[in-house]
Structure formats: C-alpha cells, structure tokens
C-alpha cells in the first residue's frame, strides 16, 4: 500500500505541482486569456475545440475562475468584424491571446507586440509573415502550425483514387481568407500535372455556398475540395448536405467534415491543436517569450471516409482507399 507521505512527495515533484508553485509566485493573480475564433461560439463548442483548450488548461493545474478567466470573441464567419474584436481584447488587457484562423492572425498583427499570440490552426506562419521561422518565430506569435498548405496535392491524389476518371474538380474557397489564394495555386499546380480541369468557387456567405454548388453541377464537376476555413467549419453541415444533394465526392482537411456527413477528410487532428495550445499558454504565463517558443507541426495526418455518404452519391469506394483509411464511418 502506498503511504500518504509518498503520495504527497510524488505530487511535489510533478509538473502539476510546478504549476501551483507558479501561482504562488504570481501572488494569486488571475490571468486574462483572450480567445479569438473566426467562426461562431456554437461551432467551436460543437466541434469540441473550445473544450479541448479548457481541458488542456485543467491538465496543467489551472482552474477557470480561480487562476484564469477567458475573454472570448467570435466573428461568426464575418471577417470584417475581426479588427473590432481584436480592439476589444486589447482593451480588456489580456495576458495572452489564443486564436484560430488566418483572417484572425492578420487582424492580430496590429496588436502591441507585448501581447503574446498563440495560434491553433495556422497553415503557414512564415509564408503569412507573422513568424521569421518555425524554430525561432522572433515575434509575438507562436503555437501550432497545421501545414495544410502542403496537403493540396494529397487531397487531389485521394480524390483521384476515389474517382479514377476524375477530370473536373472544384475548389471551395473563402475570398476573405488570406491563405486561400496560395493554397489554390498549390492545387492548380497539382491538377495541371494530372490534366484535371480546375474551377474556383469563391464564397463569403451561406447563400454563396448554395449558388457555388449549383454552379459546380452546371460545370459537370466530378469532385470538390473544401479549403480549411473557420467560416466553412461553421457551415460544415450545409456544405456536406449540398455535396450529397449534388452527388459530388468531396474532401476537407478536418475530421469534423466526415462526421457532419461529408465524404472524406485528410489532415491533422485540429482538436488536439487546441489542447496543445494550452501548453504554450502555460509557458508564456510562466515568463517564456513567444519569440523563443518554436512552432509545433503535426506529426500525423488522418484519412477518414464516410461509407454511408459514398453509397448515397453512388460511389463505390476502391479497396485501396479503404485500406489506407484511419477510420471508416458506416
């Protein structure tokens, strides 16, 4: 039997205890953490991303209300609102801001460099200009890099396996997302080598999405790639339902798309990113500088397939694709 003394001693040496010692050093300070999200509050709750961040904080010994409070702001897919939301966070005198989405990062580039920014979903921090390098960011941004810009060729490859005679592909992009032009160029380069015709559908509203799918049907599109975007996550069920209605094989970068009824997804685990972001917040609250904290890249990408959706659109999934899948939803 383990004695109480041994348990106390073991706790004293644990990382959790280190967190509590940090609280003592801060003399009871309650930290203010900003949380900026491109989509809606309901979306970040439904996907589990917000709760994943809170769980990450709990795992490190932080108790909401006692050791920190969250100033949360949501753009609801309207990126024009972001500068005003950023100004609100700055006025709230937050100690650190956890953010998601390229449009949010663009708005945050104007905040005082004394405010640390932790990214959760960032396709290319260096290319976007808010970090000098992944290893040494040098500015006030650090966090998780999802490397989704490099996934475009893989998405084309997977669609080509699913639809061997694929000749026309549409790309659903958000004209308000600063990363999408470069991602479209990457897809364009990949499709050019395969002789696949590419159609770009730029949208900003739910009605735009509806019209874009009608346009895909008129163009006899045979597959669609949905670029990663906070507004698209918010409208994920609508997009999945429209792809089903128009009988289009589709692929997105997050598992939530397949769970919402979409055909296929390939990418990192975004929920894990929000949990891991808590580790960056912890280091920063203990005195670390964002400039000295390397960006973390994904170590694994997941292929998910919805067999029920495939059957509904009349697609026979090749065995090769099923064998490669990490999970198949029946």
KEMARTOR-686191 format. One line per field, with one value per residue: x, y, z of N, C-alpha, C in turn; residue number from 0. Coordinates in steps of 0.2 Angstrom, whole numbers, m for minus. Layout:
N
nu: c(X / ...)
nv: c(Y / ...)
nw: c(Z / ...)
cau: c(X / ...)
cav: c(Y / ...)
caw: c(Z / ...)
cu: c(X / ...)
cv: c(Y / ...)
cw: c(Z / ...)
n: c(NUM / ...)
This chain:
330
nu: c(4 / 3 / 10 / 3 / 12 / 21 / 13 / 11 / 24 / 27 / 18 / 23 / 34 / 29 / 24 / 11 / 12 / 22 / 15 / 6 / 15 / 20 / 8 / 9 / 20 / 15 / 7 / m7 / m13 / m25 / m26 / m29 / m36 / m36 / m48 / m49 / m60 / m63 / m76 / m92 / m98 / m106 / m101 / m88 / m90 / m98 / m89 / m79 / m68 / m66 / m68 / m58 / m46 / m49 / m48 / m35 / m29 / m34 / m28 / m15 / m16 / m23 / m37 / m52 / m58 / m52 / m38 / m38 / m47 / m57 / m58 / m68 / m71 / m80 / m81 / m91 / m90 / m90 / m78 / m75 / m78 / m67 / m56 / m62 / m66 / m53 / m48 / m56 / m52 / m39 / m41 / m47 / m36 / m28 / m18 / m13 / m17 / m26 / m29 / m38 / m37 / m32 / m37 / m40 / m27 / m21 / m28 / m23 / m10 / m8 / m9 / m1 / 16 / 19 / 9 / 7 / 3 / m5 / m6 / m18 / m23 / m14 / m9 / 3 / 14 / 26 / 26 / 15 / 19 / 20 / 29 / 47 / 54 / 50 / 56 / 62 / 52 / 53 / 44 / 29 / 21 / 17 / 15 / 4 / 7 / m2 / 1 / m7 / m6 / 2 / m5 / m13 / m9 / m11 / m24 / m29 / m24 / m30 / m44 / m43 / m40 / m52 / m61 / m57 / m58 / m57 / m59 / m63 / m62 / m68 / m64 / m68 / m67 / m64 / m66 / m62 / m52 / m35 / m25 / m30 / m28 / m15 / m15 / m24 / m16 / m7 / m15 / m19 / m6 / m4 / m15 / m13 / m3 / m9 / m18 / m31 / m45 / m48 / m59 / m63 / m72 / m77 / m82 / m92 / m103 / m117 / m127 / m120 / m112 / m122 / m126 / m114 / m112 / m123 / m117 / m106 / m113 / m118 / m106 / m102 / m94 / m84 / m79 / m75 / m65 / m63 / m57 / m48 / m55 / m62 / m75 / m81 / m80 / m90 / m101 / m101 / m110 / m120 / m112 / m108 / m121 / m125 / m115 / m119 / m132 / m129 / m122 / m108 / m92 / m82 / m69 / m61 / m51 / m52 / m58 / m71 / m78 / m82 / m89 / m99 / m106 / m99 / m90 / m75 / m60 / m44 / m31 / m23 / m26 / m37 / m43 / m34 / m24 / m30 / m30 / m16 / m12 / m14 / m3 / 7 / 2 / 3 / 17 / 20 / 13 / 21 / 32 / 39 / 45 / 36 / 44 / 54 / 49 / 47 / 37 / 25 / 23 / 12 / 13 / 6 / m6 / m23 / m34 / m50 / m66 / m83 / m93 / m107 / m111 / m104 / m111 / m123 / m121 / m118 / m106 / m93 / m82 / m65 / m55 / m42 / m42 / m50 / m42 / m32 / m37 / m39 / m51 / m67 / m83 / m98)
nv: c(m6 / 11 / 24 / 39 / 49 / 46 / 49 / 63 / 67 / 62 / 70 / 83 / 83 / 83 / 89 / 96 / 101 / 110 / 120 / 125 / 130 / 141 / 148 / 153 / 161 / 171 / 177 / 175 / 180 / 182 / 177 / 184 / 177 / 179 / 174 / 171 / 168 / 163 / 158 / 154 / 154 / 143 / 134 / 131 / 126 / 114 / 107 / 103 / 110 / 121 / 116 / 107 / 115 / 121 / 109 / 106 / 116 / 113 / 101 / 105 / 110 / 122 / 131 / 137 / 153 / 154 / 153 / 158 / 168 / 169 / 179 / 179 / 180 / 180 / 179 / 175 / 170 / 182 / 191 / 204 / 209 / 206 / 216 / 225 / 216 / 212 / 224 / 225 / 215 / 219 / 230 / 224 / 221 / 208 / 194 / 185 / 179 / 167 / 161 / 157 / 154 / 161 / 174 / 179 / 180 / 189 / 201 / 202 / 205 / 218 / 221 / 227 / 222 / 217 / 209 / 192 / 180 / 165 / 153 / 141 / 134 / 135 / 138 / 142 / 150 / 156 / 160 / 168 / 178 / 182 / 176 / 173 / 161 / 144 / 138 / 148 / 160 / 174 / 185 / 190 / 180 / 162 / 144 / 132 / 125 / 119 / 115 / 114 / 119 / 112 / 100 / 100 / 93 / 80 / 79 / 80 / 69 / 59 / 61 / 57 / 44 / 39 / 43 / 37 / 42 / 55 / 72 / 85 / 97 / 106 / 120 / 125 / 140 / 154 / 170 / 180 / 174 / 175 / 166 / 157 / 160 / 157 / 143 / 139 / 140 / 130 / 119 / 120 / 118 / 105 / 99 / 102 / 94 / 82 / 84 / 88 / 98 / 114 / 122 / 137 / 142 / 155 / 161 / 169 / 170 / 160 / 159 / 161 / 149 / 140 / 144 / 141 / 127 / 124 / 130 / 121 / 110 / 113 / 115 / 102 / 96 / 84 / 82 / 89 / 100 / 106 / 120 / 123 / 133 / 145 / 149 / 140 / 129 / 132 / 131 / 118 / 107 / 112 / 112 / 99 / 93 / 99 / 94 / 81 / 82 / 86 / 75 / 74 / 69 / 73 / 82 / 87 / 96 / 92 / 81 / 83 / 86 / 74 / 68 / 76 / 72 / 73 / 66 / 63 / 66 / 73 / 76 / 85 / 82 / 93 / 96 / 91 / 101 / 112 / 108 / 106 / 119 / 125 / 121 / 130 / 142 / 141 / 140 / 153 / 161 / 158 / 166 / 163 / 169 / 172 / 173 / 164 / 151 / 137 / 134 / 121 / 107 / 96 / 79 / 68 / 64 / 61 / 50 / 50 / 42 / 42 / 30 / 28 / 40 / 39 / 28 / 34 / 44 / 36 / 31 / 19 / 14 / 12 / m2 / 0 / 13 / 11 / 3 / 11 / 20 / 28 / 28 / 22 / 28 / 20)
nw: c(0 / m4 / 5 / 13 / 14 / 4 / m7 / m6 / m8 / m21 / m28 / m26 / m34 / m46 / m63 / m62 / m49 / m51 / m58 / m49 / m40 / m47 / m47 / m34 / m34 / m42 / m34 / m32 / m44 / m56 / m72 / m88 / m102 / m119 / m131 / m148 / m161 / m178 / m182 / m176 / m159 / m155 / m165 / m161 / m149 / m153 / m161 / m151 / m149 / m141 / m128 / m128 / m127 / m114 / m107 / m109 / m101 / m88 / m87 / m84 / m72 / m70 / m64 / m70 / m67 / m55 / m57 / m70 / m82 / m96 / m110 / m122 / m140 / m155 / m172 / m180 / m193 / m201 / m207 / m207 / m195 / m187 / m184 / m174 / m164 / m160 / m155 / m144 / m136 / m133 / m126 / m115 / m108 / m109 / m105 / m114 / m130 / m137 / m153 / m169 / m186 / m202 / m205 / m193 / m188 / m196 / m192 / m179 / m181 / m179 / m166 / m150 / m149 / m137 / m132 / m131 / m144 / m147 / m159 / m166 / m177 / m190 / m206 / m213 / m205 / m207 / m221 / m221 / m214 / m201 / m193 / m191 / m193 / m191 / m181 / m174 / m170 / m167 / m166 / m159 / m160 / m159 / m158 / m165 / m180 / m194 / m207 / m218 / m230 / m238 / m240 / m252 / m264 / m259 / m256 / m269 / m275 / m267 / m270 / m284 / m283 / m277 / m287 / m301 / m315 / m314 / m320 / m319 / m306 / m292 / m282 / m266 / m259 / m248 / m250 / m241 / m234 / m231 / m234 / m244 / m258 / m261 / m257 / m267 / m279 / m276 / m277 / m290 / m297 / m294 / m301 / m314 / m318 / m319 / m328 / m325 / m325 / m317 / m306 / m298 / m284 / m276 / m260 / m248 / m240 / m233 / m243 / m254 / m254 / m257 / m270 / m277 / m277 / m286 / m297 / m299 / m303 / m315 / m322 / m323 / m313 / m305 / m293 / m277 / m268 / m252 / m244 / m229 / m217 / m205 / m207 / m215 / m207 / m198 / m207 / m210 / m210 / m219 / m231 / m232 / m234 / m246 / m255 / m255 / m260 / m273 / m277 / m276 / m274 / m261 / m251 / m236 / m224 / m211 / m198 / m193 / m204 / m211 / m200 / m201 / m211 / m223 / m237 / m237 / m227 / m224 / m215 / m201 / m183 / m177 / m165 / m156 / m157 / m151 / m138 / m136 / m137 / m125 / m118 / m123 / m118 / m105 / m103 / m107 / m98 / m87 / m90 / m102 / m118 / m133 / m145 / m143 / m142 / m152 / m166 / m167 / m178 / m186 / m183 / m188 / m200 / m204 / m212 / m216 / m220 / m226 / m227 / m229 / m235 / m247 / m253 / m254 / m264 / m274 / m276 / m277 / m266 / m269 / m264 / m261 / m255 / m244 / m236 / m233 / m225 / m209 / m201 / m205 / m207 / m205)
cau: c(0 / 7 / 8 / 0 / 18 / 24 / 9 / 12 / 31 / 26 / 14 / 28 / 39 / 25 / 23 / 6 / 14 / 25 / 10 / 4 / 21 / 19 / 3 / 11 / 24 / 11 / 3 / m14 / m15 / m30 / m24 / m34 / m34 / m41 / m49 / m52 / m61 / m66 / m82 / m97 / m97 / m109 / m97 / m82 / m92 / m100 / m83 / m75 / m61 / m65 / m67 / m51 / m42 / m50 / m46 / m28 / m28 / m35 / m22 / m9 / m17 / m26 / m44 / m55 / m61 / m48 / m32 / m38 / m53 / m57 / m62 / m69 / m74 / m82 / m83 / m97 / m89 / m89 / m71 / m74 / m78 / m61 / m52 / m66 / m65 / m46 / m48 / m60 / m47 / m33 / m44 / m48 / m29 / m27 / m11 / m11 / m22 / m27 / m33 / m38 / m38 / m28 / m40 / m39 / m20 / m20 / m30 / m19 / m3 / m8 / m9 / 6 / 20 / 20 / 4 / 8 / m2 / m4 / m10 / m21 / m24 / m10 / m6 / 10 / 16 / 32 / 23 / 10 / 23 / 20 / 35 / 53 / 55 / 46 / 61 / 63 / 47 / 56 / 39 / 25 / 17 / 19 / 9 / 3 / 6 / m5 / 4 / m12 / m5 / 5 / m10 / m17 / m8 / m13 / m31 / m31 / m22 / m36 / m50 / m41 / m41 / m59 / m64 / m51 / m58 / m58 / m56 / m65 / m63 / m70 / m61 / m72 / m63 / m67 / m62 / m59 / m46 / m28 / m21 / m33 / m25 / m9 / m17 / m27 / m11 / m4 / m19 / m18 / 0 / m5 / m20 / m11 / 1 / m14 / m23 / m38 / m48 / m50 / m64 / m63 / m78 / m75 / m89 / m92 / m110 / m121 / m131 / m114 / m111 / m128 / m125 / m107 / m114 / m127 / m113 / m102 / m117 / m118 / m100 / m101 / m89 / m84 / m76 / m74 / m60 / m65 / m51 / m49 / m58 / m67 / m82 / m83 / m81 / m96 / m106 / m99 / m116 / m123 / m108 / m109 / m128 / m125 / m111 / m123 / m138 / m127 / m119 / m101 / m87 / m79 / m64 / m59 / m45 / m54 / m62 / m77 / m82 / m84 / m94 / m105 / m109 / m95 / m87 / m69 / m56 / m37 / m27 / m21 / m31 / m37 / m45 / m28 / m21 / m32 / m27 / m9 / m11 / m14 / 4 / 10 / m1 / 6 / 24 / 20 / 11 / 27 / 38 / 43 / 44 / 34 / 49 / 59 / 45 / 46 / 30 / 24 / 20 / 8 / 17 / 2 / m12 / m28 / m39 / m57 / m71 / m90 / m95 / m114 / m111 / m102 / m116 / m129 / m119 / m117 / m99 / m90 / m75 / m60 / m52 / m36 / m43 / m52 / m36 / m27 / m41 / m39 / m57 / m72 / m89 / m103)
cav: c(0 / 17 / 29 / 46 / 53 / 45 / 52 / 70 / 68 / 62 / 76 / 89 / 83 / 83 / 95 / 99 / 105 / 116 / 125 / 128 / 134 / 147 / 153 / 156 / 166 / 176 / 180 / 175 / 184 / 179 / 178 / 185 / 174 / 181 / 168 / 174 / 162 / 166 / 156 / 155 / 151 / 137 / 129 / 129 / 121 / 108 / 103 / 101 / 113 / 126 / 112 / 104 / 120 / 121 / 103 / 106 / 120 / 109 / 96 / 108 / 113 / 128 / 131 / 143 / 157 / 154 / 155 / 162 / 170 / 169 / 184 / 175 / 184 / 176 / 183 / 172 / 170 / 188 / 193 / 211 / 211 / 204 / 221 / 227 / 211 / 212 / 230 / 224 / 210 / 223 / 235 / 220 / 220 / 201 / 192 / 181 / 178 / 161 / 162 / 152 / 156 / 166 / 181 / 182 / 182 / 196 / 206 / 202 / 208 / 225 / 222 / 228 / 216 / 215 / 204 / 185 / 177 / 158 / 150 / 134 / 132 / 140 / 134 / 144 / 156 / 160 / 162 / 173 / 184 / 183 / 172 / 173 / 154 / 139 / 136 / 154 / 164 / 180 / 190 / 189 / 174 / 155 / 140 / 126 / 125 / 113 / 113 / 112 / 122 / 106 / 95 / 101 / 88 / 74 / 79 / 79 / 62 / 55 / 61 / 54 / 37 / 38 / 44 / 36 / 45 / 62 / 76 / 91 / 97 / 112 / 121 / 130 / 145 / 160 / 176 / 184 / 171 / 177 / 160 / 153 / 161 / 152 / 136 / 137 / 139 / 124 / 114 / 121 / 115 / 98 / 96 / 103 / 88 / 76 / 85 / 89 / 105 / 116 / 128 / 140 / 145 / 160 / 162 / 173 / 169 / 154 / 159 / 160 / 142 / 137 / 145 / 138 / 120 / 124 / 131 / 115 / 105 / 116 / 114 / 95 / 95 / 77 / 82 / 96 / 101 / 112 / 123 / 124 / 140 / 145 / 150 / 133 / 124 / 134 / 129 / 112 / 103 / 114 / 110 / 91 / 91 / 101 / 89 / 75 / 83 / 86 / 69 / 76 / 67 / 79 / 81 / 93 / 94 / 90 / 75 / 85 / 86 / 67 / 67 / 80 / 69 / 74 / 60 / 61 / 71 / 71 / 82 / 84 / 82 / 100 / 96 / 91 / 108 / 117 / 106 / 108 / 127 / 126 / 121 / 137 / 147 / 139 / 143 / 161 / 164 / 157 / 170 / 162 / 173 / 168 / 173 / 158 / 145 / 135 / 132 / 114 / 105 / 90 / 73 / 63 / 66 / 56 / 49 / 47 / 41 / 41 / 25 / 29 / 46 / 37 / 24 / 39 / 48 / 31 / 30 / 13 / 16 / 7 / m6 / 3 / 19 / 9 / 0 / 17 / 25 / 28 / 27 / 22 / 28 / 16)
caw: c(0 / m5 / 11 / 11 / 13 / m3 / m12 / m6 / m11 / m28 / m31 / m25 / m39 / m53 / m67 / m59 / m43 / m53 / m60 / m42 / m37 / m51 / m45 / m28 / m36 / m45 / m28 / m33 / m50 / m61 / m79 / m93 / m108 / m124 / m136 / m154 / m166 / m184 / m183 / m170 / m152 / m156 / m169 / m158 / m144 / m156 / m163 / m146 / m149 / m135 / m123 / m128 / m124 / m107 / m104 / m108 / m95 / m82 / m86 / m82 / m65 / m70 / m63 / m73 / m62 / m49 / m60 / m76 / m85 / m103 / m114 / m129 / m145 / m160 / m178 / m183 / m200 / m204 / m205 / m206 / m188 / m183 / m181 / m169 / m159 / m158 / m151 / m138 / m132 / m131 / m121 / m109 / m105 / m109 / m104 / m120 / m134 / m141 / m159 / m174 / m192 / m205 / m205 / m186 / m187 / m200 / m188 / m173 / m182 / m177 / m158 / m147 / m149 / m130 / m131 / m135 / m148 / m148 / m164 / m165 / m184 / m195 / m212 / m215 / m201 / m211 / m228 / m219 / m212 / m194 / m190 / m196 / m195 / m186 / m175 / m170 / m173 / m167 / m164 / m153 / m162 / m158 / m157 / m169 / m187 / m197 / m213 / m223 / m237 / m241 / m241 / m258 / m269 / m256 / m257 / m276 / m275 / m264 / m274 / m290 / m281 / m276 / m294 / m306 / m321 / m312 / m325 / m317 / m299 / m290 / m275 / m262 / m255 / m245 / m253 / m235 / m231 / m235 / m236 / m249 / m265 / m261 / m257 / m274 / m283 / m275 / m280 / m298 / m300 / m294 / m306 / m320 / m320 / m320 / m334 / m322 / m325 / m310 / m305 / m291 / m281 / m270 / m257 / m242 / m236 / m234 / m250 / m259 / m255 / m261 / m278 / m279 / m279 / m292 / m302 / m300 / m306 / m322 / m325 / m323 / m309 / m303 / m286 / m274 / m262 / m247 / m241 / m222 / m215 / m199 / m209 / m218 / m201 / m196 / m212 / m212 / m212 / m225 / m236 / m233 / m237 / m253 / m259 / m255 / m264 / m280 / m279 / m278 / m269 / m258 / m246 / m232 / m220 / m204 / m197 / m192 / m210 / m212 / m195 / m202 / m217 / m229 / m240 / m235 / m225 / m223 / m211 / m194 / m178 / m175 / m158 / m152 / m158 / m146 / m132 / m135 / m136 / m118 / m116 / m125 / m114 / m98 / m103 / m108 / m91 / m83 / m92 / m108 / m124 / m139 / m150 / m141 / m142 / m159 / m169 / m167 / m184 / m185 / m184 / m191 / m204 / m203 / m218 / m213 / m225 / m224 / m232 / m230 / m240 / m253 / m255 / m256 / m270 / m280 / m277 / m275 / m263 / m270 / m258 / m259 / m251 / m238 / m233 / m231 / m220 / m202 / m199 / m209 / m204 / m209)
cu: c(4 / 5 / 6 / 7 / 21 / 20 / 10 / 19 / 30 / 23 / 19 / 33 / 35 / 25 / 17 / 7 / 18 / 21 / 8 / 9 / 21 / 14 / 5 / 16 / 21 / 6 / m4 / m17 / m20 / m28 / m30 / m32 / m39 / m42 / m53 / m53 / m65 / m74 / m87 / m95 / m100 / m104 / m91 / m83 / m94 / m94 / m78 / m69 / m60 / m64 / m60 / m46 / m43 / m47 / m38 / m25 / m29 / m30 / m16 / m10 / m21 / m34 / m47 / m59 / m57 / m41 / m32 / m46 / m52 / m61 / m62 / m73 / m74 / m84 / m89 / m96 / m89 / m83 / m70 / m75 / m72 / m57 / m56 / m65 / m58 / m45 / m51 / m55 / m41 / m35 / m45 / m41 / m28 / m20 / m8 / m17 / m22 / m31 / m33 / m40 / m34 / m31 / m39 / m32 / m18 / m22 / m26 / m12 / m3 / m8 / m2 / 9 / 21 / 14 / 5 / 2 / 0 / m9 / m12 / m21 / m20 / m7 / 1 / 12 / 21 / 29 / 18 / 13 / 23 / 25 / 41 / 55 / 51 / 50 / 62 / 59 / 49 / 51 / 35 / 20 / 20 / 13 / 9 / 3 / 3 / m3 / m1 / m11 / m1 / 1 / m14 / m16 / m11 / m21 / m33 / m29 / m28 / m42 / m49 / m42 / m48 / m63 / m59 / m52 / m59 / m55 / m58 / m66 / m64 / m66 / m66 / m68 / m66 / m63 / m60 / m54 / m39 / m24 / m24 / m30 / m19 / m10 / m20 / m22 / m7 / m8 / m19 / m12 / m1 / m10 / m18 / m7 / m3 / m19 / m30 / m39 / m50 / m54 / m64 / m69 / m77 / m82 / m87 / m98 / m112 / m124 / m126 / m113 / m116 / m127 / m119 / m109 / m118 / m122 / m108 / m106 / m117 / m112 / m98 / m95 / m90 / m81 / m75 / m69 / m62 / m59 / m53 / m50 / m63 / m74 / m85 / m84 / m88 / m102 / m105 / m105 / m119 / m119 / m108 / m116 / m128 / m121 / m115 / m129 / m135 / m123 / m112 / m97 / m83 / m74 / m62 / m53 / m46 / m59 / m69 / m82 / m85 / m90 / m100 / m109 / m105 / m92 / m80 / m65 / m49 / m34 / m25 / m27 / m32 / m39 / m39 / m24 / m23 / m30 / m20 / m7 / m11 / m7 / 8 / 8 / 2 / 13 / 25 / 18 / 17 / 33 / 41 / 41 / 41 / 39 / 54 / 55 / 44 / 39 / 30 / 20 / 17 / 13 / 13 / m4 / m17 / m33 / m45 / m62 / m78 / m92 / m103 / m115 / m109 / m107 / m122 / m127 / m118 / m110 / m96 / m83 / m70 / m57 / m46 / m37 / m46 / m47 / m32 / m31 / m40 / m45 / m62 / m79 / m95 / m110)
cv: c(6 / 22 / 36 / 51 / 53 / 49 / 60 / 71 / 68 / 68 / 82 / 89 / 83 / 89 / 99 / 103 / 111 / 121 / 128 / 132 / 141 / 151 / 156 / 162 / 172 / 180 / 180 / 178 / 179 / 181 / 179 / 182 / 176 / 175 / 171 / 168 / 165 / 164 / 158 / 152 / 144 / 132 / 127 / 125 / 114 / 104 / 101 / 105 / 118 / 121 / 108 / 109 / 120 / 115 / 103 / 111 / 117 / 104 / 99 / 112 / 119 / 127 / 138 / 147 / 158 / 157 / 159 / 163 / 170 / 175 / 181 / 180 / 180 / 180 / 181 / 171 / 176 / 191 / 200 / 213 / 210 / 210 / 224 / 222 / 211 / 218 / 229 / 220 / 215 / 228 / 231 / 218 / 212 / 200 / 189 / 180 / 171 / 162 / 157 / 155 / 162 / 173 / 184 / 184 / 188 / 201 / 207 / 205 / 215 / 227 / 224 / 222 / 213 / 209 / 197 / 183 / 169 / 155 / 143 / 131 / 137 / 136 / 135 / 150 / 160 / 163 / 168 / 179 / 186 / 179 / 172 / 166 / 150 / 138 / 142 / 160 / 172 / 186 / 188 / 183 / 167 / 151 / 134 / 128 / 119 / 111 / 111 / 114 / 116 / 100 / 95 / 95 / 81 / 74 / 78 / 71 / 57 / 55 / 57 / 46 / 35 / 38 / 43 / 40 / 53 / 67 / 84 / 92 / 105 / 113 / 127 / 134 / 151 / 166 / 181 / 180 / 172 / 172 / 156 / 154 / 157 / 145 / 134 / 136 / 133 / 118 / 114 / 118 / 108 / 95 / 97 / 97 / 82 / 78 / 86 / 97 / 107 / 122 / 130 / 143 / 149 / 162 / 166 / 172 / 162 / 153 / 158 / 152 / 138 / 138 / 142 / 131 / 120 / 125 / 125 / 110 / 107 / 115 / 107 / 93 / 88 / 76 / 89 / 96 / 107 / 114 / 124 / 132 / 140 / 145 / 143 / 128 / 126 / 132 / 122 / 107 / 105 / 112 / 103 / 90 / 93 / 96 / 83 / 76 / 83 / 80 / 70 / 73 / 73 / 78 / 88 / 91 / 92 / 85 / 77 / 85 / 79 / 66 / 71 / 77 / 70 / 67 / 58 / 67 / 68 / 77 / 80 / 84 / 89 / 101 / 96 / 97 / 112 / 115 / 107 / 115 / 129 / 126 / 127 / 142 / 147 / 142 / 150 / 164 / 163 / 161 / 169 / 167 / 170 / 168 / 167 / 152 / 143 / 133 / 124 / 112 / 98 / 84 / 67 / 66 / 60 / 56 / 46 / 47 / 39 / 36 / 26 / 35 / 43 / 33 / 29 / 43 / 43 / 30 / 23 / 14 / 10 / 4 / m2 / 9 / 16 / 6 / 6 / 21 / 23 / 26 / 27 / 23 / 25 / 19)
cw: c(0 / 1 / 8 / 10 / 6 / m8 / m12 / m9 / m18 / m31 / m31 / m31 / m46 / m56 / m64 / m53 / m45 / m55 / m54 / m39 / m41 / m49 / m38 / m29 / m39 / m40 / m29 / m39 / m54 / m68 / m83 / m99 / m113 / m129 / m142 / m159 / m172 / m185 / m177 / m164 / m152 / m159 / m165 / m152 / m147 / m158 / m157 / m145 / m143 / m129 / m122 / m126 / m116 / m104 / m103 / m102 / m89 / m81 / m83 / m75 / m64 / m69 / m66 / m67 / m56 / m52 / m66 / m78 / m92 / m106 / m121 / m134 / m151 / m166 / m182 / m191 / m204 / m202 / m205 / m199 / m184 / m180 / m174 / m163 / m156 / m153 / m144 / m133 / m129 / m125 / m114 / m105 / m104 / m108 / m110 / m124 / m138 / m147 / m164 / m181 / m195 / m204 / m198 / m185 / m190 / m196 / m182 / m174 / m180 / m170 / m156 / m147 / m142 / m128 / m135 / m138 / m149 / m153 / m163 / m172 / m189 / m200 / m214 / m211 / m204 / m217 / m226 / m216 / m205 / m190 / m194 / m198 / m190 / m180 / m171 / m173 / m173 / m165 / m158 / m155 / m161 / m158 / m162 / m176 / m190 / m203 / m218 / m230 / m241 / m243 / m248 / m263 / m266 / m257 / m265 / m278 / m273 / m268 / m281 / m289 / m280 / m283 / m299 / m312 / m320 / m317 / m323 / m309 / m297 / m283 / m272 / m258 / m253 / m247 / m247 / m232 / m235 / m237 / m242 / m256 / m266 / m261 / m264 / m279 / m282 / m278 / m288 / m301 / m300 / m299 / m313 / m323 / m321 / m325 / m331 / m322 / m318 / m310 / m298 / m289 / m275 / m267 / m250 / m237 / m237 / m241 / m255 / m260 / m259 / m269 / m281 / m281 / m285 / m298 / m304 / m304 / m314 / m325 / m325 / m319 / m306 / m296 / m283 / m268 / m258 / m243 / m233 / m221 / m210 / m201 / m212 / m213 / m199 / m200 / m214 / m214 / m218 / m231 / m238 / m236 / m244 / m258 / m260 / m260 / m272 / m282 / m281 / m272 / m267 / m253 / m243 / m228 / m213 / m203 / m196 / m198 / m212 / m207 / m196 / m209 / m224 / m231 / m237 / m232 / m224 / m221 / m204 / m189 / m175 / m168 / m154 / m152 / m152 / m139 / m131 / m135 / m129 / m115 / m117 / m120 / m107 / m98 / m104 / m101 / m86 / m85 / m98 / m113 / m130 / m144 / m149 / m141 / m150 / m160 / m169 / m174 / m182 / m186 / m187 / m194 / m204 / m209 / m215 / m219 / m222 / m229 / m234 / m235 / m247 / m257 / m258 / m262 / m276 / m281 / m274 / m273 / m265 / m264 / m256 / m254 / m244 / m233 / m230 / m225 / m213 / m198 / m205 / m206 / m208 / m209)
n: c(0 / 1 / 2 / 3 / 4 / 5 / 6 / 7 / 8 / 9 / 10 / 11 / 12 / 13 / 14 / 15 / 16 / 17 / 18 / 19 / 20 / 21 / 22 / 23 / 24 / 25 / 26 / 27 / 28 / 29 / 30 / 31 / 32 / 33 / 34 / 35 / 36 / 37 / 38 / 39 / 40 / 41 / 42 / 43 / 44 / 45 / 46 / 47 / 48 / 49 / 50 / 51 / 52 / 53 / 54 / 55 / 56 / 57 / 58 / 59 / 60 / 61 / 62 / 63 / 64 / 65 / 66 / 67 / 68 / 69 / 70 / 71 / 72 / 73 / 74 / 75 / 76 / 77 / 78 / 79 / 80 / 81 / 82 / 83 / 84 / 85 / 86 / 87 / 88 / 89 / 90 / 91 / 92 / 93 / 94 / 95 / 96 / 97 / 98 / 99 / 100 / 101 / 102 / 103 / 104 / 105 / 106 / 107 / 108 / 109 / 110 / 111 / 112 / 113 / 114 / 115 / 116 / 117 / 118 / 119 / 120 / 121 / 122 / 123 / 124 / 125 / 126 / 127 / 128 / 129 / 130 / 131 / 132 / 133 / 134 / 135 / 136 / 137 / 138 / 139 / 140 / 141 / 142 / 143 / 144 / 145 / 146 / 147 / 148 / 149 / 150 / 151 / 152 / 153 / 154 / 155 / 156 / 157 / 158 / 159 / 160 / 161 / 162 / 163 / 164 / 165 / 166 / 167 / 168 / 169 / 170 / 171 / 172 / 173 / 174 / 175 / 176 / 177 / 178 / 179 / 180 / 181 / 182 / 183 / 184 / 185 / 186 / 187 / 188 / 189 / 190 / 191 / 192 / 193 / 194 / 195 / 196 / 197 / 198 / 199 / 200 / 201 / 202 / 203 / 204 / 205 / 206 / 207 / 208 / 209 / 210 / 211 / 212 / 213 / 214 / 215 / 216 / 217 / 218 / 219 / 220 / 221 / 222 / 223 / 224 / 225 / 226 / 227 / 228 / 229 / 230 / 231 / 232 / 233 / 234 / 235 / 236 / 237 / 238 / 239 / 240 / 241 / 242 / 243 / 244 / 245 / 246 / 247 / 248 / 249 / 250 / 251 / 252 / 253 / 254 / 255 / 256 / 257 / 258 / 259 / 260 / 261 / 262 / 263 / 264 / 265 / 266 / 267 / 268 / 269 / 270 / 271 / 272 / 273 / 274 / 275 / 276 / 277 / 278 / 279 / 280 / 281 / 282 / 283 / 284 / 285 / 286 / 287 / 288 / 289 / 290 / 291 / 292 / 293 / 294 / 295 / 296 / 297 / 298 / 299 / 300 / 301 / 302 / 303 / 304 / 305 / 306 / 307 / 308 / 309 / 310 / 311 / 312 / 313 / 314 / 315 / 316 / 317 / 318 / 319 / 320 / 321 / 322 / 323 / 324 / 325 / 326 / 327 / 328 / 329)
